[in-house]
Every structure is written in structure tokens, then in C-alpha cells.
Amino acid sequence: MTARRRSGGRAARKEARNEGAGSGPSTAIWPGIEGGQYAPLTNDEIRMIDETAMRVLEEIGVKGATRTCIDTVCAAGGSLTGDGRLLFPEHMVRETLERAGRDFKLFGQSPQFDLDPSGARTHFGTSGAAVHIIDSQTGDIRDTTLQDLYDMARLAHVLPNIHMFQRTVVARDLSDPREMDLNTAYACLKGTAKPTGTSFGSTEAMEDAVQILEMITGGPEALRARPPICVSTCFIVPPLTFAEEALGVIECAARHGIPLKLVSAGQAGATSPAPLAGAVAQQTAEVLAGIVYVNLLNPGHPATFGALPFVSDLRTGAMSGGSAEQGLLMAACAQMARFYGIPCAVSAGMTDSKLPDFQAGFEKGYTELLASLAGANLIYEAAGMYGSLLGCSLESFVLDNDLIGSVMRATRGFEVSKETLSLEAIREVCVGGPGHFLGHGQTLNRMESDYFYPALADRRTPQEWAAAPDKDLLERARIKTRELLSMPAPSHISDKLDQEIRSRFPIRKLAGNSDL
């Protein structure tokens, strides 16, 4: 009797799910779910890090500034030491921070994909500069190509839990730096209508890219109103040294109103202090120097707080992107960004594993969950990355889409109200009712809004799994990846516009459907 009732309940739930879920995104999660529940730093510790960062800028300063940067900062109250270090007095830093950009959006080429990175709203996306593709089936490693980048952008376009796409791999089939920068930017823009990101090695290449962006958006003012790209710039070479070309990129972005991801990526124990607090303090100081500079150039400029202290395995000196310490550091940096009220960009999901295996799963899981629970606004490297950012995997995009969805659901938490406490539902089931909730109306109504169902994760019984032909999760991911890439390519950039762009710039033709 009980078994029959439960079987009927399962069938009712399955029918409701099939009717309500469709193939679109889950209604239990959405871009911008609020985090902030996890706080590794106390308020006193945040103030201590802030005070240390201010002293670093005022007493130690940053070397390697260009003449434009020196003149701009000194005109606002900074000074240059005899050995060429640019000092940022605390009062100047705090006054400039008051007018820093805060309530800005990251725009897609389609408004449905726009992101609001304010408060503790969390979003997940890609990033990196991997130079290898790792074949999960054979273990073979090959160089990354422009086609790989375009295929990854296309995957991000259709996977609902990847909210933005920043360049993931280096197009190693291109040798000319300008051609590589332009093709990288265009492959991202053509592959997805979601907010994109890339980097530029020179001001000249970025100015060319601005012309492409103006063609896509409809002109300079349209670009300034809705820039579909965020430029990531590692403007600091830790410890406390400006990167000259990157300062030029910041100046170019300020001229055109293009959002910036201001990155300082020290490595604890190597290019930043080994104590985690010291690493956070140094990276905070370095990013604040960039925030100050861009806001002196263009007050209110949209720029994210990209303090990214990475971890060294101190036994070898190698980077360890999948370590527990990495998760702690990113959560702490999210707290610091929220302290200043500036949208933050962090890195999580940078497993040290070379393949989508058990190690990859647990390293990606806890680093992404810690960042999300801390309220990190833009969580980069969340999909596809392996080998401490040296490798990338196409099929991992569909696997990580599941993982991210689960992290988002955990971050969301659950509602406690008179309705959800379910007193009357309990009464109906227990007093003269069936004795279970499987077919109850409340269960059917809540199964989509309250629960996230991963697309590929295996929840079959052991018996069902043993009898099934598709036991291997990785093989199912490979099949799904091929299915997605066999679909028609995105068409938000028309063929006519595509031809116009190619006639003016050295943009390579890409295959619409990857021959995987």
C-alpha cells in the first residue's frame, strides 16, 4: 500500500516537473542571488586590513608609474620619492573612493543578459589564459586555438548558470600580438550575447577593438551607454609595481567609458606575504591604487575590485588554485570590496587537477561556494579551468554548469514563513491523510521553485545505474558538449556586420559548428 502510494507520488512529481521545467533555466536559481552569509573577517579585522593598505600606499607606494600616471596622481595630492615610488596619501585615497563607480551594470549585447554586480549579488563566469586543452578521454594535451575560444563562448551562451564570458584560453595559433588581441575579443563577442571580457597588450590594439565595439553597438555614444565588454587588466606586477602598458589600457578605457576589471594577482609566499592577512592587505592596496587612478581620470568610472591573491604550495613554489586557502582569500577579498562599496571580481574554481575528476570536484566546489556565500559579485574562472589555470576542458563547461547551479542554490538559502513552516500541510497529511507528502499540492507547487535539479549529475538508484548504458558521467558530458556545439551558432552579430568587421580588421573566419 505504502509502495503504491509513493509510486503514485513520484509519477505526479515527475509529471509536474516535465510540465514546468522545460529546457530553460531553473526557477530555483537566478543570476544575482545574494550572498554575504559567510564572513571570514570580523569588522575589526577588516579595519586592520584597510589601515594597513592605506599605510602601504602612503608610506611604501608603487613603483613603475608612467609620466601620465605620475602627473595625474601628484596633481591630486600624491608625491614621488627619490627612488621613483609613487605615494598615495590616505586622505587622497579616501576622497577619491567617495566618487568611485558603484551602481553600474555589466551589459550583454542582449539586455536579457545584463548583470547588476552591486551589493552582495553573485554571478558566475569564466576567465583565464590557459594554453592547453586537455582531452578527458585520452589524457592527451594540445595547444589551445582561436576555435577553442569561440566554441567555449558558444557553450557559455547556452548554459544558463554561466552568466558572463571572459577569455578562457590563449589563441596559440596566432602569433601577432595585435591580431591575437582583436581576434580574441571578437571571438568572445561573436560567440555569446552575454557580458564578455578580455584583455589587451597595448593601447593601440584596444583602440582598434573600440572601433569594432562601436560597429557592434552603433557608435561611440551607444558604446558608452551599453559597453558589452569588460576589459581585464593586470595593471600591477606584484609586489607594488605598475605594468606600463596596462596603465595605457586603463587610460583608454577611461576615455571610452569601458568597464575595467582591475586585477592584482600576487602569489602568497612568492610575490605577496605568506600570511594570508598580509596577502589580502597587499592586494587591497594594489587594487586601490588602480581604483584611485581610473577615478582621477574619469570620476565614477565602472571598475571592479579585482584583488586576487593566489596561493603557493610552499613545498614547491607552484601555484595552488584549488587550495582551501584560496577559497578563504577570495572570500576575504569579497568582504574588503563590500567594505569599500565597490563591486568585486574574484577567482574560484581553479582546480589543480588536470582532468574532471574527484579532486577537481571538491576543489571547485568549496572554492566557489566560499566565494558565493561571501557575496562576491563576479566569480571568474568558475567553469572549464584545470591545471591551476594552465589547462581548459570543453566538456567541463556542462559539468561546471551543474556545479554552479548547486552553489547558487546553496547560497540562496531558504525562506522561513508561516506558509513554508507548513503546519496545515502537516495536519492534512497526518490527520486522515495519506501519511506522506509525495503527491501533496504543496510538494508539486514547490518542486521547481525550491529545488535545483542538475542536468547531468547521476541520481539514479544503484540498480538503475547498473542496468543503464550511460554509466560514465564524463562520457555523458562529452555527448552533451557535442550536442550543444552542433546547434546553430549565435546570430546576434549579423552576417552583414560580420563581413564589414572582417573587411576592416584582420579577423579570422571561425567554424559555426565545431567538428568534435
C-alpha positions in Angstrom: 0.0 0.0 0.0 2.7 2.4 1.0 4.8 1.5 -2.0 1.9 2.1 -4.3 1.2 5.5 -2.8 4.8 6.5 -3.1 5.0 5.3 -6.7 2.0 7.5 -7.5 3.6 10.4 -5.8 6.8 10.0 -7.7 4.8 9.9 -11.0 2.9 13.0 -10.1 6.1 14.8 -9.2 7.7 13.7 -12.5 4.7 14.9 -14.5 4.7 18.2 -12.8 8.4 18.6 -13.3 8.2 17.8 -17.0 5.4 20.3 -17.5 7.0 23.1 -15.5 10.8 22.7 -16.0 11.1 22.5 -19.8 14.7 23.0 -21.1 15.2 26.5 -19.8 16.9 27.7 -16.6 15.8 26.6 -13.2 13.3 28.8 -11.4 15.0 27.9 -8.1 18.1 29.9 -9.0 18.8 33.1 -11.0 21.7 35.5 -11.7 22.3 37.8 -8.8 21.3 35.6 -5.9 22.5 37.4 -2.7 25.4 36.0 -0.7 27.1 37.6 2.3 26.2 34.9 4.8 29.9 33.9 5.2 32.4 36.3 6.7 35.9 35.0 7.4 36.9 38.5 8.7 35.5 40.3 11.7 34.7 44.0 11.4 37.9 44.8 13.4 40.0 42.7 11.1 38.5 44.5 8.1 39.5 47.8 9.6 43.0 46.5 10.3 43.5 45.4 6.7 42.1 48.7 5.5 44.5 50.6 7.7 47.5 48.5 6.6 46.6 49.0 2.9 46.4 52.8 3.4 49.9 52.8 5.1 51.3 50.7 2.3 50.1 53.2 -0.3 51.1 56.2 1.8 54.5 55.0 3.1 55.8 52.5 0.6 54.0 53.4 -2.6 54.1 51.8 -6.1 57.0 52.0 -8.5 57.0 51.9 -12.3 54.4 54.6 -12.9 54.3 56.3 -16.3 54.6 60.1 -16.7 50.9 60.4 -17.2 50.1 58.4 -14.1 52.7 60.4 -12.0 51.3 63.7 -13.2 47.7 62.7 -12.5 48.3 61.3 -9.0 50.7 64.1 -8.0 48.2 66.8 -9.2 45.6 65.2 -6.8 47.9 65.2 -3.8 50.3 62.3 -4.3 54.1 62.5 -4.4 57.1 60.8 -6.0 60.0 59.6 -3.9 63.6 60.0 -5.0 63.8 56.3 -5.9 60.7 56.6 -8.1 57.9 55.3 -5.9 54.5 56.9 -6.3 52.9 57.6 -2.9 49.2 57.9 -2.3 48.3 59.8 0.9 45.4 58.3 2.8 43.2 61.4 2.6 43.5 61.4 -1.2 42.7 57.7 -1.5 39.6 58.1 0.7 38.3 61.2 -1.0 38.7 59.6 -4.4 37.0 56.4 -3.3 33.9 58.5 -2.4 33.4 59.2 -6.1 34.3 55.8 -7.4 31.8 54.0 -9.6 29.4 51.7 -7.7 25.9 51.4 -9.2 26.9 50.2 -12.7 25.9 47.2 -14.7 27.8 44.8 -17.0 25.9 44.8 -20.3 25.3 42.0 -22.7 24.6 42.5 -26.4 21.1 41.5 -25.5 19.5 43.3 -22.4 18.2 40.0 -21.0 21.8 39.1 -20.1 22.6 42.4 -18.3 24.2 41.9 -14.8 23.9 44.0 -11.7 27.0 43.4 -9.6 26.0 45.7 -6.7 25.6 44.8 -3.0 26.1 41.1 -2.4 24.6 39.9 -5.7 26.6 36.9 -7.0 27.3 35.9 -10.6 29.5 33.2 -12.2 31.6 33.3 -15.3 34.8 32.2 -17.0 38.3 33.7 -17.2 41.9 32.6 -17.6 44.6 32.3 -20.1 45.0 28.6 -20.5 47.5 27.4 -23.1 46.4 23.7 -23.2 43.3 21.8 -24.0 43.2 18.5 -22.0 41.3 15.6 -23.6 39.5 13.9 -20.7 39.1 10.7 -22.7 42.7 10.1 -23.9 44.6 12.3 -21.5 46.3 14.0 -24.4 47.3 17.6 -24.2 47.4 20.1 -27.1 47.8 23.8 -27.7 44.7 26.0 -27.5 43.3 27.7 -30.6 41.0 30.6 -31.5 38.4 28.0 -32.5 38.5 26.6 -29.0 37.9 30.0 -27.6 34.9 30.6 -29.9 33.5 27.1 -29.0 33.7 27.9 -25.3 32.0 31.2 -25.8 29.2 29.4 -27.6 28.9 26.9 -24.7 28.7 29.8 -22.2 26.0 31.3 -24.4 23.6 28.4 -24.0 24.5 27.2 -20.4 22.2 29.1 -18.1 24.4 29.2 -15.0 27.3 30.8 -16.7 26.4 34.4 -16.6 29.3 36.1 -18.3 32.2 35.0 -20.6 35.7 36.3 -20.2 38.5 35.0 -22.4 39.4 31.5 -21.2 42.3 30.4 -23.5 45.1 31.8 -25.5 44.8 31.5 -29.3 48.2 30.0 -29.7 47.6 29.6 -33.5 48.0 33.4 -33.7 51.5 34.9 -33.3 51.0 38.6 -34.0 50.0 40.3 -30.6 47.6 42.8 -32.2 45.9 40.2 -34.3 45.6 37.9 -31.3 44.0 40.6 -29.2 41.5 41.6 -31.8 40.5 38.0 -32.7 40.3 37.1 -29.0 37.9 40.0 -28.3 35.8 39.3 -31.4 35.6 35.5 -30.8 34.1 36.3 -27.3 31.7 38.9 -28.7 30.5 36.7 -31.6 30.3 33.5 -29.5 27.9 34.9 -26.9 25.5 37.8 -26.3 26.2 37.6 -22.6 28.6 40.2 -21.0 32.1 39.4 -22.2 35.6 40.2 -21.1 39.1 40.2 -22.5 42.5 41.9 -22.1 44.7 43.9 -24.3 48.5 44.0 -24.5 48.7 47.5 -25.9 46.7 50.7 -26.1 46.9 50.5 -29.9 45.2 47.1 -30.0 42.5 48.3 -27.6 41.8 51.4 -29.7 41.2 49.1 -32.7 38.9 47.0 -30.6 37.0 50.1 -29.6 36.2 50.6 -33.3 34.9 47.1 -33.6 32.8 47.6 -30.5 31.4 50.9 -32.0 30.4 49.0 -35.1 28.6 46.3 -33.0 26.8 48.7 -30.7 26.0 51.5 -33.2 28.6 54.2 -32.5 30.6 55.9 -29.7 27.7 57.1 -27.7 25.9 53.7 -27.9 29.1 52.0 -26.8 29.5 54.4 -23.8 25.8 53.7 -22.9 26.0 49.9 -23.1 29.5 48.6 -23.4 29.2 44.8 -24.0 32.8 44.1 -22.8 34.8 44.5 -19.6 38.5 44.8 -20.0 40.6 42.8 -17.6 43.9 44.5 -16.9 46.7 43.1 -14.6 48.0 46.6 -14.1 50.1 45.6 -11.1 53.1 43.3 -11.2 53.3 42.3 -7.5 54.7 43.4 -5.3 53.7 47.0 -5.8 54.9 47.7 -9.3 52.8 49.2 -12.1 52.7 47.5 -15.5 53.3 50.3 -18.0 51.3 49.0 -20.9 48.4 48.2 -18.6 48.3 51.8 -17.4 47.7 52.8 -21.0 44.8 50.4 -21.3 43.3 51.9 -18.1 43.6 55.4 -19.8 42.0 54.1 -23.0 39.1 52.6 -21.0 38.6 55.8 -19.1 38.4 57.8 -22.4 35.7 55.5 -23.9 33.7 54.6 -20.7 34.5 50.8 -21.0 34.3 48.9 -17.7 37.5 47.6 -16.1 38.4 44.6 -14.1 41.4 46.0 -12.1 43.5 42.9 -11.2 46.3 42.4 -8.8 47.2 38.8 -8.6 50.0 38.2 -6.2 51.1 34.7 -5.1 51.2 34.3 -1.3 54.7 33.4 -0.2 56.2 34.4 -3.6 55.0 37.9 -4.7 52.9 38.7 -1.7 53.4 37.9 2.0 52.9 34.2 3.1 50.5 35.1 6.0 47.0 35.3 4.4 46.2 38.6 6.1 49.3 40.2 4.6 48.4 38.9 1.1 45.0 40.4 1.4 46.4 43.7 2.7 48.9 44.0 -0.2 46.4 43.1 -2.9 43.9 45.5 -1.4 46.5 48.3 -1.5 47.4 47.5 -5.1 43.9 47.4 -6.3 43.0 50.6 -4.5 45.9 52.3 -6.4 44.1 51.4 -9.7 40.7 52.4 -8.4 42.2 55.8 -7.4 43.9 56.3 -10.8 41.0 55.5 -13.0 38.7 57.7 -10.9 41.1 60.6 -11.1 40.9 60.2 -14.9 37.2 59.6 -15.1 35.3 60.1 -11.8 32.6 57.3 -11.3 34.2 55.0 -13.9 32.8 51.5 -13.8 35.7 49.4 -12.4 35.6 46.2 -10.3 37.8 45.5 -7.3 39.9 42.6 -8.6 42.1 41.7 -5.6 43.1 38.2 -6.4 45.7 36.8 -4.0 46.7 33.4 -5.2 48.2 30.6 -3.2 51.6 29.0 -3.5 52.3 25.4 -2.4 55.3 26.4 -0.3 56.8 23.0 -0.7 57.4 23.6 -4.4 56.5 27.3 -5.1 53.9 26.2 -7.6 50.5 28.0 -7.7 47.7 26.1 -6.0 44.4 27.5 -7.3 42.3 24.7 -5.8 43.5 25.0 -2.2 41.3 25.7 0.8 43.3 28.8 1.5 42.4 30.1 -2.0 38.7 29.9 -1.1 39.4 31.8 2.2 41.4 34.5 0.4 38.7 35.2 -2.2 36.0 35.3 0.5 38.1 37.8 2.5 38.7 40.0 -0.6 34.9 40.0 -1.3 34.5 41.4 2.2 37.0 44.1 1.6 35.3 45.1 -1.6 32.0 45.3 0.2 33.7 47.4 2.9 34.5 50.0 0.2 31.2 49.5 -1.5 32.8 48.6 -4.9 31.7 45.7 -7.0 34.3 42.9 -6.7 35.7 40.3 -9.0 37.3 37.1 -7.5 38.6 33.8 -8.9 37.2 30.5 -7.8 37.0 27.0 -9.4 40.7 27.0 -10.4 41.3 23.3 -9.6 44.9 22.0 -9.6 43.6 18.7 -11.1 44.3 18.1 -14.7 41.0 16.4 -15.5 37.3 16.5 -14.4 37.9 14.0 -11.6 37.2 13.7 -7.8 39.9 16.3 -6.9 38.5 18.7 -9.5 35.0 18.4 -8.0 35.9 19.1 -4.4 38.3 21.9 -5.2 35.9 23.6 -7.5 33.0 23.1 -5.1 34.4 24.6 -1.9 36.3 27.5 -3.5 33.2 28.6 -5.5 30.8 28.1 -2.5 33.0 30.1 -0.2 33.2 33.0 -2.7 29.5 32.9 -3.3 28.5 32.7 0.3 30.8 35.7 1.0 28.8 37.8 -1.5 31.5 38.0 -4.3 29.7 39.8 -7.1 31.6 38.4 -10.1 33.1 34.9 -9.7 35.5 34.3 -12.5 37.3 31.0 -13.5 34.2 29.2 -12.4 33.9 27.0 -15.4 36.3 25.0 -17.6 39.7 25.6 -15.9 42.2 22.9 -14.9 45.9 22.6 -14.0 46.0 25.8 -11.9 44.7 27.8 -14.9 47.2 26.2 -17.4 44.6 23.9 -18.9 41.0 24.0 -20.1 38.3 21.4 -20.8 35.3 21.9 -23.2 33.2 19.2 -21.5 33.8 20.7 -18.1 31.6 23.6 -19.1 28.5 21.5 -19.0 29.7 19.8 -15.8 30.5 23.1 -14.1 27.1 24.5 -15.2 25.6 21.8 -12.8 28.1 22.6 -10.1 27.5 26.4 -10.3 23.7 25.8 -10.1 24.1 23.8 -6.9 26.4 26.5 -5.4 23.8 29.2 -6.3 21.0 27.1 -4.7 23.1 26.7 -1.5 23.8 30.4 -1.5 20.1 31.3 -1.8 19.2 29.6 1.4 15.5 29.0 2.2 12.5 31.0 3.3 11.1 30.6 6.8 7.4 31.9 6.9 4.0 30.8 8.1 3.4 29.1 4.7 6.8 27.3 4.4 6.6 26.1 8.0 3.7 24.0 6.7 1.6 23.4 9.8 -1.6 22.9 7.8 0.1 20.7 5.3 1.4 18.5 8.1 -2.1 18.4 9.6 -3.7 17.4 6.2 -1.1 14.6 5.7 -1.1 13.2 9.2 -4.8 13.5 10.3 -6.8 11.4 7.9 -4.4 11.9 5.0 -2.1 9.5 3.1 0.8 9.7 5.6 3.3 11.2 3.1 3.8 14.4 1.2 4.8 12.9 -2.2 1.6 13.8 -4.1 0.6 16.8 -1.9 -0.3 20.0 -3.8 2.3 22.0 -1.8 5.0 19.5 -2.9 4.0 19.8 -6.5 3.9 23.6 -6.3 7.3 23.8 -4.7 9.3 21.3 -6.5 10.5 23.8 -9.2 10.8 26.9 -7.1 12.5 25.4 -4.1 14.7 22.7 -5.7 17.5 22.7 -8.2 17.9 19.7 -10.5 21.4 19.2 -12.0 21.2 18.3 -15.7 23.9 15.6 -15.7 24.5 14.6 -12.1 23.6 10.9 -11.6 20.7 10.5 -9.1 19.6 7.1 -10.2 19.4 4.1 -7.8 22.4 1.7 -7.9 20.2 -0.8 -9.7 19.1 1.7 -12.3 22.6 2.8 -12.9 23.9 -0.8 -13.2 21.3 -1.5 -15.9 21.9 1.7 -17.9 24.3 2.0 -20.8 25.4 5.6 -19.9 27.2 5.0 -16.6 30.1 7.4 -17.3 29.4 11.0 -16.3 32.3 12.3 -18.4 31.1 10.5 -21.5 27.6 12.0 -21.0 29.3 15.4 -20.7 31.2 14.8 -23.9 28.0 13.9 -25.7 26.2 16.9 -24.3 29.0 19.2 -25.4 28.9 17.8 -28.9 25.1 18.3 -29.0 25.4 22.0 -27.9 28.1 22.7 -30.4 26.2 21.1 -33.2 23.4 23.6 -32.7 23.3 26.7 -35.0 25.8 29.4 -34.0 24.5 32.5 -32.3 23.3 35.2 -34.7 23.3 38.3 -32.6 26.0 39.7 -34.9 24.5 39.6 -38.4 26.4 38.2 -41.4 26.5 41.6 -42.9 28.1 43.3 -39.9 30.4 40.3 -39.6 31.6 40.9 -43.1 32.1 44.6 -42.6 34.2 44.0 -39.5 36.3 41.4 -41.3 36.8 43.8 -44.2 38.4 46.4 -41.9 40.3 44.2 -39.4 42.4 41.0 -39.5 39.6 38.8 -38.1 39.8 35.1 -38.9 36.9 33.1 -40.0 35.6 30.6 -37.5 33.6 27.4 -37.9 30.0 27.8 -36.8 29.7 24.2 -35.7 32.7 22.6 -34.2 33.7 19.3 -35.7 34.1 17.5 -32.4 
